[in-house]
Amino acid sequence: MGSFIHGGFFANRKTQIMTGVGILSALCAYLVGDSDIYATVQAIIAVCGVYLLHKSNNNKGK
């Protein structure tokens, strides 16, 4: 139970989860017709850029 409370397998993976959710939501918005392909690609690039910036920021202290 303690592992579940502290996040279990997904502990320390907030950035990866939020990146996946961002990409999935951009794709879903395109598929239901709320955005066009250019807005979808722009959103995916922005989410991946934030992920890469976060990962490079975490590696500077090591």
All heavy atoms as TSV, in Angstrom:
chain	resi	resn	atom	element	x	y	z
A	1	MET	N	N	0.812	-1.195	0.000
A	1	MET	CA	C	0.000	0.000	0.000
A	1	MET	C	C	0.856	1.259	0.000
A	1	MET	O	O	0.494	2.245	-0.622
A	1	MET	CB	C	-0.927	-0.049	1.221
A	1	MET	CG	C	-1.910	1.075	1.271
A	1	MET	SD	S	-3.082	0.894	-0.066
A	1	MET	CE	C	-4.202	2.168	0.321
A	2	GLY	N	N	1.994	1.198	0.663
A	2	GLY	CA	C	2.873	2.362	0.712
A	2	GLY	C	C	3.419	2.723	-0.656
A	2	GLY	O	O	3.604	3.888	-0.980
A	3	SER	N	N	3.692	1.715	-1.474
A	3	SER	CA	C	4.180	1.968	-2.834
A	3	SER	C	C	3.116	2.673	-3.662
A	3	SER	O	O	3.432	3.537	-4.472
A	3	SER	CB	C	4.571	0.649	-3.501
A	3	SER	OG	O	4.935	0.855	-4.832
A	4	PHE	N	N	1.867	2.311	-3.462
A	4	PHE	CA	C	0.763	2.939	-4.192
A	4	PHE	C	C	0.608	4.399	-3.797
A	4	PHE	O	O	0.393	5.260	-4.642
A	4	PHE	CB	C	-0.536	2.178	-3.928
A	4	PHE	CG	C	-1.718	2.764	-4.633
A	4	PHE	CD1	C	-1.874	2.586	-5.993
A	4	PHE	CD2	C	-2.659	3.499	-3.937
A	4	PHE	CE1	C	-2.964	3.127	-6.655
A	4	PHE	CE2	C	-3.750	4.040	-4.586
A	4	PHE	CZ	C	-3.903	3.853	-5.946
A	5	ILE	N	N	0.760	4.693	-2.517
A	5	ILE	CA	C	0.616	6.060	-2.027
A	5	ILE	C	C	1.733	6.957	-2.555
A	5	ILE	O	O	1.507	8.116	-2.911
A	5	ILE	CB	C	0.577	6.079	-0.488
A	5	ILE	CG1	C	-0.716	5.421	-0.004
A	5	ILE	CG2	C	0.691	7.493	0.061
A	5	ILE	CD1	C	-0.785	5.213	1.484
A	6	HIS	N	N	2.940	6.409	-2.674
A	6	HIS	CA	C	4.077	7.201	-3.122
A	6	HIS	C	C	4.242	7.200	-4.638
A	6	HIS	O	O	5.252	7.672	-5.150
A	6	HIS	CB	C	5.357	6.697	-2.469
A	6	HIS	CG	C	5.366	6.914	-0.987
A	6	HIS	ND1	N	5.418	8.168	-0.424
A	6	HIS	CD2	C	5.296	6.042	0.043
A	6	HIS	CE1	C	5.396	8.064	0.891
A	6	HIS	NE2	N	5.320	6.777	1.201
A	7	GLY	N	N	3.299	6.666	-5.372
A	7	GLY	CA	C	3.341	6.740	-6.823
A	7	GLY	C	C	3.660	5.439	-7.514
A	7	GLY	O	O	3.438	5.302	-8.700
A	8	GLY	N	N	4.224	4.485	-6.811
A	8	GLY	CA	C	4.523	3.188	-7.400
A	8	GLY	C	C	5.429	3.302	-8.617
A	8	GLY	O	O	6.468	3.946	-8.581
A	9	PHE	N	N	5.022	2.682	-9.716
A	9	PHE	CA	C	5.809	2.671	-10.938
A	9	PHE	C	C	5.944	4.065	-11.534
A	9	PHE	O	O	6.945	4.389	-12.159
A	9	PHE	CB	C	5.168	1.726	-11.956
A	9	PHE	CG	C	5.846	1.719	-13.285
A	9	PHE	CD1	C	7.065	1.090	-13.447
A	9	PHE	CD2	C	5.280	2.357	-14.365
A	9	PHE	CE1	C	7.709	1.080	-14.678
A	9	PHE	CE2	C	5.911	2.359	-15.601
A	9	PHE	CZ	C	7.129	1.711	-15.753
A	10	PHE	N	N	4.943	4.915	-11.363
A	10	PHE	CA	C	4.934	6.237	-11.976
A	10	PHE	C	C	5.572	7.318	-11.121
A	10	PHE	O	O	5.485	8.497	-11.452
A	10	PHE	CB	C	3.502	6.645	-12.322
A	10	PHE	CG	C	2.882	5.766	-13.363
A	10	PHE	CD1	C	1.812	4.958	-13.051
A	10	PHE	CD2	C	3.380	5.732	-14.645
A	10	PHE	CE1	C	1.243	4.145	-13.996
A	10	PHE	CE2	C	2.819	4.927	-15.608
A	10	PHE	CZ	C	1.754	4.118	-15.281
A	11	ALA	N	N	6.218	6.951	-10.037
A	11	ALA	CA	C	6.888	7.941	-9.198
A	11	ALA	C	C	8.013	8.601	-9.994
A	11	ALA	O	O	8.741	7.948	-10.742
A	11	ALA	CB	C	7.460	7.274	-7.948
A	12	ASN	N	N	8.150	9.892	-9.887
A	12	ASN	CA	C	9.169	10.698	-10.569
A	12	ASN	C	C	9.041	10.653	-12.091
A	12	ASN	O	O	10.013	10.789	-12.805
A	12	ASN	CB	C	10.581	10.260	-10.149
A	12	ASN	CG	C	10.800	10.423	-8.680
A	12	ASN	OD1	O	10.322	11.368	-8.080
A	12	ASN	ND2	N	11.504	9.490	-8.076
A	13	ARG	N	N	7.847	10.455	-12.598
A	13	ARG	CA	C	7.619	10.420	-14.043
A	13	ARG	C	C	6.537	11.416	-14.458
A	13	ARG	O	O	5.869	11.230	-15.463
A	13	ARG	CB	C	7.214	9.022	-14.485
A	13	ARG	CG	C	8.285	7.992	-14.277
A	13	ARG	CD	C	7.867	6.675	-14.874
A	13	ARG	NE	N	8.772	5.624	-14.536
A	13	ARG	CZ	C	9.824	5.273	-15.268
A	13	ARG	NH1	N	10.096	5.921	-16.369
A	13	ARG	NH2	N	10.599	4.291	-14.891
A	14	LYS	N	N	6.377	12.492	-13.691
A	14	LYS	CA	C	5.330	13.463	-13.994
A	14	LYS	C	C	5.525	14.114	-15.358
A	14	LYS	O	O	4.566	14.315	-16.101
A	14	LYS	CB	C	5.274	14.546	-12.913
A	14	LYS	CG	C	4.721	14.072	-11.602
A	14	LYS	CD	C	4.565	15.219	-10.646
A	14	LYS	CE	C	5.895	15.593	-10.098
A	14	LYS	NZ	N	5.844	16.576	-9.014
A	15	THR	N	N	6.762	14.428	-15.708
A	15	THR	CA	C	7.027	15.088	-16.984
A	15	THR	C	C	6.700	14.165	-18.151
A	15	THR	O	O	6.109	14.601	-19.145
A	15	THR	CB	C	8.500	15.526	-17.061
A	15	THR	OG1	O	8.792	16.319	-15.923
A	15	THR	CG2	C	8.765	16.329	-18.305
A	16	GLN	N	N	7.041	12.907	-18.045
A	16	GLN	CA	C	6.744	11.955	-19.115
A	16	GLN	C	C	5.248	11.747	-19.261
A	16	GLN	O	O	4.732	11.674	-20.378
A	16	GLN	CB	C	7.433	10.625	-18.842
A	16	GLN	CG	C	8.938	10.722	-18.910
A	16	GLN	CD	C	9.621	9.450	-18.460
A	16	GLN	OE1	O	8.988	8.562	-17.901
A	16	GLN	NE2	N	10.918	9.374	-18.699
A	17	ILE	N	N	4.546	11.675	-18.162
A	17	ILE	CA	C	3.098	11.483	-18.208
A	17	ILE	C	C	2.419	12.707	-18.815
A	17	ILE	O	O	1.547	12.587	-19.681
A	17	ILE	CB	C	2.548	11.181	-16.801
A	17	ILE	CG1	C	3.051	9.823	-16.333
A	17	ILE	CG2	C	1.027	11.225	-16.789
A	17	ILE	CD1	C	2.785	9.531	-14.885
A	18	MET	N	N	2.837	13.907	-18.402
A	18	MET	CA	C	2.233	15.123	-18.936
A	18	MET	C	C	2.561	15.310	-20.419
A	18	MET	O	O	1.736	15.813	-21.187
A	18	MET	CB	C	2.684	16.347	-18.139
A	18	MET	CG	C	2.138	16.358	-16.721
A	18	MET	SD	S	0.355	16.179	-16.639
A	18	MET	CE	C	-0.185	17.658	-17.423
A	19	THR	N	N	3.740	14.885	-20.852
A	19	THR	CA	C	4.080	14.949	-22.271
A	19	THR	C	C	3.185	14.015	-23.071
A	19	THR	O	O	2.657	14.386	-24.126
A	19	THR	CB	C	5.554	14.580	-22.491
A	19	THR	OG1	O	6.372	15.473	-21.738
A	19	THR	CG2	C	5.929	14.645	-23.950
A	20	GLY	N	N	2.994	12.803	-22.569
A	20	GLY	CA	C	2.110	11.854	-23.246
A	20	GLY	C	C	0.678	12.346	-23.315
A	20	GLY	O	O	0.010	12.220	-24.352
A	21	VAL	N	N	0.202	12.936	-22.242
A	21	VAL	CA	C	-1.163	13.472	-22.220
A	21	VAL	C	C	-1.294	14.646	-23.190
A	21	VAL	O	O	-2.303	14.777	-23.886
A	21	VAL	CB	C	-1.558	13.883	-20.786
A	21	VAL	CG1	C	-2.842	14.685	-20.760
A	21	VAL	CG2	C	-1.692	12.654	-19.904
A	22	GLY	N	N	-0.271	15.494	-23.271
A	22	GLY	CA	C	-0.300	16.627	-24.197
A	22	GLY	C	C	-0.334	16.187	-25.649
A	22	GLY	O	O	-1.094	16.720	-26.465
A	23	ILE	N	N	0.479	15.194	-25.983
A	23	ILE	CA	C	0.483	14.678	-27.353
A	23	ILE	C	C	-0.840	14.003	-27.673
A	23	ILE	O	O	-1.408	14.204	-28.753
A	23	ILE	CB	C	1.663	13.714	-27.551
A	23	ILE	CG1	C	2.974	14.487	-27.513
A	23	ILE	CG2	C	1.532	12.936	-28.861
A	23	ILE	CD1	C	4.205	13.621	-27.502
A	24	LEU	N	N	-1.355	13.222	-26.733
A	24	LEU	CA	C	-2.628	12.541	-26.949
A	24	LEU	C	C	-3.774	13.533	-27.112
A	24	LEU	O	O	-4.631	13.361	-27.987
A	24	LEU	CB	C	-2.916	11.590	-25.783
A	24	LEU	CG	C	-4.143	10.710	-25.910
A	24	LEU	CD1	C	-4.002	9.782	-27.108
A	24	LEU	CD2	C	-4.330	9.912	-24.643
A	25	SER	N	N	-3.779	14.593	-26.337
A	25	SER	CA	C	-4.855	15.572	-26.454
A	25	SER	C	C	-4.759	16.353	-27.767
A	25	SER	O	O	-5.783	16.681	-28.369
A	25	SER	CB	C	-4.853	16.527	-25.263
A	25	SER	OG	O	-3.699	17.334	-25.280
A	26	ALA	N	N	-3.532	16.632	-28.240
A	26	ALA	CA	C	-3.378	17.304	-29.529
A	26	ALA	C	C	-3.877	16.420	-30.665
A	26	ALA	O	O	-4.566	16.892	-31.580
A	26	ALA	CB	C	-1.916	17.685	-29.753
A	27	LEU	N	N	-3.561	15.147	-30.609
A	27	LEU	CA	C	-4.033	14.218	-31.639
A	27	LEU	C	C	-5.543	14.050	-31.602
A	27	LEU	O	O	-6.198	14.009	-32.652
A	27	LEU	CB	C	-3.340	12.868	-31.485
A	27	LEU	CG	C	-1.862	12.833	-31.844
A	27	LEU	CD1	C	-1.266	11.471	-31.530
A	27	LEU	CD2	C	-1.657	13.184	-33.296
A	28	CYS	N	N	-6.101	13.968	-30.406
A	28	CYS	CA	C	-7.559	13.829	-30.285
A	28	CYS	C	C	-8.279	15.080	-30.785
A	28	CYS	O	O	-9.328	14.976	-31.426
A	28	CYS	CB	C	-7.951	13.531	-28.846
A	28	CYS	SG	S	-7.501	11.865	-28.328
A	29	ALA	N	N	-7.726	16.248	-30.510
A	29	ALA	CA	C	-8.336	17.484	-31.007
A	29	ALA	C	C	-8.331	17.520	-32.527
A	29	ALA	O	O	-9.288	17.983	-33.152
A	29	ALA	CB	C	-7.601	18.698	-30.452
A	30	TYR	N	N	-7.280	17.000	-33.134
A	30	TYR	CA	C	-7.232	16.934	-34.596
A	30	TYR	C	C	-8.258	15.928	-35.128
A	30	TYR	O	O	-8.958	16.203	-36.100
A	30	TYR	CB	C	-5.836	16.563	-35.065
A	30	TYR	CG	C	-5.761	16.312	-36.553
A	30	TYR	CD1	C	-5.867	17.363	-37.450
A	30	TYR	CD2	C	-5.610	15.032	-37.053
A	30	TYR	CE1	C	-5.818	17.151	-38.818
A	30	TYR	CE2	C	-5.560	14.807	-38.407
A	30	TYR	CZ	C	-5.662	15.856	-39.289
A	30	TYR	OH	O	-5.621	15.631	-40.636
A	31	LEU	N	N	-8.335	14.778	-34.489
A	31	LEU	CA	C	-9.217	13.723	-34.985
A	31	LEU	C	C	-10.698	14.081	-34.871
A	31	LEU	O	O	-11.495	13.651	-35.708
A	31	LEU	CB	C	-8.931	12.409	-34.250
A	31	LEU	CG	C	-7.576	11.776	-34.573
A	31	LEU	CD1	C	-7.346	10.544	-33.711
A	31	LEU	CD2	C	-7.480	11.420	-36.046
A	32	VAL	N	N	-11.076	14.856	-33.867
A	32	VAL	CA	C	-12.489	15.235	-33.747
A	32	VAL	C	C	-12.796	16.514	-34.517
A	32	VAL	O	O	-13.944	16.920	-34.602
A	32	VAL	CB	C	-12.938	15.386	-32.276
A	32	VAL	CG1	C	-12.776	14.083	-31.536
A	32	VAL	CG2	C	-12.214	16.506	-31.585
A	33	GLY	N	N	-11.786	17.162	-35.083
A	33	GLY	CA	C	-12.014	18.314	-35.934
A	33	GLY	C	C	-11.904	19.658	-35.250
A	33	GLY	O	O	-12.275	20.672	-35.831
A	34	ASP	N	N	-11.405	19.707	-34.031
A	34	ASP	CA	C	-11.272	20.989	-33.329
A	34	ASP	C	C	-10.077	21.804	-33.800
A	34	ASP	O	O	-10.027	23.011	-33.581
A	34	ASP	CB	C	-11.159	20.764	-31.823
A	34	ASP	CG	C	-12.480	20.374	-31.206
A	34	ASP	OD1	O	-13.509	20.585	-31.855
A	34	ASP	OD2	O	-12.476	19.853	-30.070
A	35	SER	N	N	-9.079	21.158	-34.408
A	35	SER	CA	C	-7.902	21.880	-34.894
A	35	SER	C	C	-7.456	21.279	-36.221
A	35	SER	O	O	-7.833	20.168	-36.577
A	35	SER	CB	C	-6.767	21.821	-33.867
A	35	SER	OG	O	-6.306	20.503	-33.716
A	36	ASP	N	N	-6.628	22.032	-36.924
A	36	ASP	CA	C	-6.105	21.523	-38.194
A	36	ASP	C	C	-4.735	20.892	-37.956
A	36	ASP	O	O	-4.226	20.865	-36.833
A	36	ASP	CB	C	-6.043	22.634	-39.232
A	36	ASP	CG	C	-5.188	23.804	-38.782
A	36	ASP	OD1	O	-4.750	23.809	-37.629
A	36	ASP	OD2	O	-4.960	24.714	-39.597
A	37	ILE	N	N	-4.141	20.394	-39.015
A	37	ILE	CA	C	-2.882	19.665	-38.892
A	37	ILE	C	C	-1.745	20.580	-38.434
A	37	ILE	O	O	-0.869	20.147	-37.682
A	37	ILE	CB	C	-2.522	18.945	-40.214
A	37	ILE	CG1	C	-1.356	17.980	-40.025
A	37	ILE	CG2	C	-2.193	19.929	-41.312
A	37	ILE	CD1	C	-1.676	16.785	-39.220
A	38	TYR	N	N	-1.776	21.839	-38.819
A	38	TYR	CA	C	-0.705	22.763	-38.426
A	38	TYR	C	C	-0.743	23.059	-36.930
A	38	TYR	O	O	0.296	23.093	-36.276
A	38	TYR	CB	C	-0.801	24.057	-39.236
A	38	TYR	CG	C	-0.668	23.814	-40.717
A	38	TYR	CD1	C	-1.744	23.981	-41.567
A	38	TYR	CD2	C	0.545	23.395	-41.261
A	38	TYR	CE1	C	-1.621	23.737	-42.926
A	38	TYR	CE2	C	0.679	23.153	-42.611
A	38	TYR	CZ	C	-0.409	23.322	-43.442
A	38	TYR	OH	O	-0.281	23.077	-44.776
A	39	ALA	N	N	-1.919	23.248	-36.392
A	39	ALA	CA	C	-2.044	23.482	-34.950
A	39	ALA	C	C	-1.669	22.232	-34.168
A	39	ALA	O	O	-1.072	22.322	-33.088
A	39	ALA	CB	C	-3.463	23.914	-34.612
A	40	THR	N	N	-1.995	21.073	-34.709
A	40	THR	CA	C	-1.647	19.818	-34.042
A	40	THR	C	C	-0.138	19.628	-33.983
A	40	THR	O	O	0.416	19.306	-32.930
A	40	THR	CB	C	-2.304	18.632	-34.769
A	40	THR	OG1	O	-3.711	18.829	-34.787
A	40	THR	CG2	C	-1.986	17.327	-34.084
A	41	VAL	N	N	0.515	19.827	-35.106
A	41	VAL	CA	C	1.977	19.682	-35.142
A	41	VAL	C	C	2.644	20.722	-34.251
A	41	VAL	O	O	3.609	20.423	-33.543
A	41	VAL	CB	C	2.487	19.768	-36.597
A	41	VAL	CG1	C	3.999	19.830	-36.652
A	41	VAL	CG2	C	1.973	18.586	-37.401
A	42	GLN	N	N	2.116	21.930	-34.249
A	42	GLN	CA	C	2.671	22.984	-33.398
A	42	GLN	C	C	2.534	22.615	-31.922
A	42	GLN	O	O	3.466	22.819	-31.142
A	42	GLN	CB	C	1.960	24.291	-33.688
A	42	GLN	CG	C	2.506	25.457	-32.935
A	42	GLN	CD	C	1.768	26.750	-33.276
A	42	GLN	OE1	O	0.758	26.728	-33.986
A	42	GLN	NE2	N	2.270	27.853	-32.784
A	43	ALA	N	N	1.406	22.065	-31.532
A	43	ALA	CA	C	1.207	21.667	-30.137
A	43	ALA	C	C	2.131	20.520	-29.755
A	43	ALA	O	O	2.697	20.511	-28.653
A	43	ALA	CB	C	-0.247	21.275	-29.915
A	44	ILE	N	N	2.308	19.561	-30.639
A	44	ILE	CA	C	3.188	18.425	-30.347
A	44	ILE	C	C	4.637	18.889	-30.218
A	44	ILE	O	O	5.353	18.462	-29.313
A	44	ILE	CB	C	3.031	17.333	-31.434
A	44	ILE	CG1	C	1.662	16.672	-31.302
A	44	ILE	CG2	C	4.135	16.289	-31.328
A	44	ILE	CD1	C	1.321	15.709	-32.406
A	45	ILE	N	N	5.073	19.779	-31.099
A	45	ILE	CA	C	6.444	20.300	-31.017
A	45	ILE	C	C	6.642	21.092	-29.728
A	45	ILE	O	O	7.681	20.971	-29.072
A	45	ILE	CB	C	6.770	21.140	-32.254
A	45	ILE	CG1	C	6.883	20.226	-33.475
A	45	ILE	CG2	C	8.046	21.949	-32.066
A	45	ILE	CD1	C	7.010	20.956	-34.781
A	46	ALA	N	N	5.651	21.861	-29.337
A	46	ALA	CA	C	5.762	22.638	-28.093
A	46	ALA	C	C	5.854	21.728	-26.875
A	46	ALA	O	O	6.677	21.952	-25.979
A	46	ALA	CB	C	4.568	23.571	-27.959
A	47	VAL	N	N	5.043	20.694	-26.836
A	47	VAL	CA	C	5.066	19.774	-25.693
A	47	VAL	C	C	6.395	19.028	-25.639
A	47	VAL	O	O	6.983	18.865	-24.559
A	47	VAL	CB	C	3.873	18.787	-25.774
A	47	VAL	CG1	C	4.018	17.665	-24.783
A	47	VAL	CG2	C	2.574	19.516	-25.550
A	48	CYS	N	N	6.896	18.581	-26.787
A	48	CYS	CA	C	8.186	17.889	-26.810
A	48	CYS	C	C	9.330	18.837	-26.438
A	48	CYS	O	O	10.283	18.421	-25.779
A	48	CYS	CB	C	8.418	17.268	-28.177
A	48	CYS	SG	S	7.321	15.885	-28.519
A	49	GLY	N	N	9.227	20.094	-26.840
A	49	GLY	CA	C	10.243	21.076	-26.463
A	49	GLY	C	C	10.290	21.308	-24.965
A	49	GLY	O	O	11.363	21.401	-24.375
A	50	VAL	N	N	9.132	21.393	-24.348
A	50	VAL	CA	C	9.087	21.555	-22.892
A	50	VAL	C	C	9.682	20.334	-22.203
A	50	VAL	O	O	10.427	20.451	-21.228
A	50	VAL	CB	C	7.635	21.814	-22.421
A	50	VAL	CG1	C	7.517	21.733	-20.919
A	50	VAL	CG2	C	7.166	23.161	-22.922
A	51	TYR	N	N	9.395	19.157	-22.730
A	51	TYR	CA	C	9.954	17.929	-22.159
A	51	TYR	C	C	11.478	17.929	-22.264
A	51	TYR	O	O	12.174	17.615	-21.292
A	51	TYR	CB	C	9.370	16.709	-22.869
A	51	TYR	CG	C	9.994	15.405	-22.429
A	51	TYR	CD1	C	9.688	14.857	-21.197
A	51	TYR	CD2	C	10.896	14.731	-23.245
A	51	TYR	CE1	C	10.254	13.682	-20.787
A	51	TYR	CE2	C	11.471	13.554	-22.842
A	51	TYR	CZ	C	11.155	13.025	-21.613
A	51	TYR	OH	O	11.729	11.856	-21.212
A	52	LEU	N	N	12.009	18.298	-23.429
A	52	LEU	CA	C	13.459	18.312	-23.599
A	52	LEU	C	C	14.121	19.370	-22.728
A	52	LEU	O	O	15.207	19.143	-22.185
A	52	LEU	CB	C	13.804	18.529	-25.068
A	52	LEU	CG	C	13.486	17.357	-25.989
A	52	LEU	CD1	C	13.745	17.742	-27.431
A	52	LEU	CD2	C	14.273	16.129	-25.612
A	53	LEU	N	N	13.498	20.534	-22.586
A	53	LEU	CA	C	14.045	21.555	-21.697
A	53	LEU	C	C	14.063	21.084	-20.248
A	53	LEU	O	O	15.018	21.342	-19.518
A	53	LEU	CB	C	13.238	22.839	-21.819
A	53	LEU	CG	C	13.464	23.652	-23.074
A	53	LEU	CD1	C	12.465	24.816	-23.113
A	53	LEU	CD2	C	14.875	24.160	-23.127
A	54	HIS	N	N	13.026	20.402	-19.839
A	54	HIS	CA	C	12.968	19.895	-18.471
A	54	HIS	C	C	14.047	18.836	-18.246
A	54	HIS	O	O	14.703	18.831	-17.210
A	54	HIS	CB	C	11.593	19.316	-18.174
A	54	HIS	CG	C	11.466	18.755	-16.813
A	54	HIS	ND1	N	11.337	19.566	-15.697
A	54	HIS	CD2	C	11.454	17.490	-16.357
A	54	HIS	CE1	C	11.248	18.808	-14.616
A	54	HIS	NE2	N	11.321	17.546	-14.996
A	55	LYS	N	N	14.237	17.946	-19.208
A	55	LYS	CA	C	15.244	16.907	-19.065
A	55	LYS	C	C	16.648	17.500	-19.054
A	55	LYS	O	O	17.501	17.049	-18.278
A	55	LYS	CB	C	15.126	15.875	-20.196
A	55	LYS	CG	C	13.868	15.049	-20.146
A	55	LYS	CD	C	13.739	14.281	-18.865
A	55	LYS	CE	C	14.491	12.989	-18.958
A	55	LYS	NZ	N	14.273	12.106	-17.822
A	56	SER	N	N	16.917	18.505	-19.877
A	56	SER	CA	C	18.245	19.107	-19.881
A	56	SER	C	C	18.488	19.913	-18.609
A	56	SER	O	O	19.621	19.992	-18.127
A	56	SER	CB	C	18.433	19.989	-21.109
A	56	SER	OG	O	17.592	21.100	-21.046
A	57	ASN	N	N	17.457	20.492	-18.049
A	57	ASN	CA	C	17.586	21.227	-16.794
A	57	ASN	C	C	17.879	20.286	-15.643
A	57	ASN	O	O	18.635	20.622	-14.733
A	57	ASN	CB	C	16.311	22.023	-16.519
A	57	ASN	CG	C	16.491	23.027	-15.410
A	57	ASN	OD1	O	17.608	23.404	-15.087
A	57	ASN	ND2	N	15.385	23.461	-14.833
A	58	ASN	N	N	17.308	19.094	-15.644
A	58	ASN	CA	C	17.564	18.121	-14.573
A	58	ASN	C	C	18.971	17.555	-14.647
A	58	ASN	O	O	19.530	17.185	-13.627
A	58	ASN	CB	C	16.562	16.967	-14.652
A	58	ASN	CG	C	15.199	17.354	-14.122
A	58	ASN	OD1	O	15.083	18.359	-13.432
A	58	ASN	ND2	N	14.191	16.581	-14.441
A	59	ASN	N	N	19.570	17.463	-15.817
A	59	ASN	CA	C	20.889	16.861	-15.966
A	59	ASN	C	C	22.017	17.820	-15.646
A	59	ASN	O	O	23.161	17.385	-15.534
A	59	ASN	CB	C	21.050	16.317	-17.391
A	59	ASN	CG	C	20.157	15.134	-17.655
A	59	ASN	OD1	O	19.742	14.440	-16.733
A	59	ASN	ND2	N	19.828	14.905	-18.908
A	60	LYS	N	N	21.769	19.104	-15.501
A	60	LYS	CA	C	22.840	20.063	-15.243
A	60	LYS	C	C	23.463	19.882	-13.874
A	60	LYS	O	O	24.640	20.112	-13.698
A	60	LYS	CB	C	22.318	21.487	-15.384
A	60	LYS	CG	C	22.134	21.911	-16.811
A	60	LYS	CD	C	21.773	23.369	-16.897
A	60	LYS	CE	C	21.628	23.748	-18.353
A	60	LYS	NZ	N	21.291	25.146	-18.511
A	61	GLY	N	N	22.723	19.437	-12.907
A	61	GLY	CA	C	23.253	19.285	-11.560
A	61	GLY	C	C	24.044	18.014	-11.349
A	61	GLY	O	O	24.671	17.825	-10.340
A	62	LYS	N	N	24.037	17.124	-12.329
A	62	LYS	CA	C	24.716	15.829	-12.139
A	62	LYS	C	C	26.072	15.813	-12.782
A	62	LYS	O	O	26.388	16.432	-13.701
A	62	LYS	CB	C	23.842	14.713	-12.738
A	62	LYS	CG	C	22.565	14.563	-11.975
A	62	LYS	CD	C	21.719	13.469	-12.557
A	62	LYS	CE	C	20.413	13.373	-11.787
A	62	LYS	NZ	N	19.536	12.391	-12.299
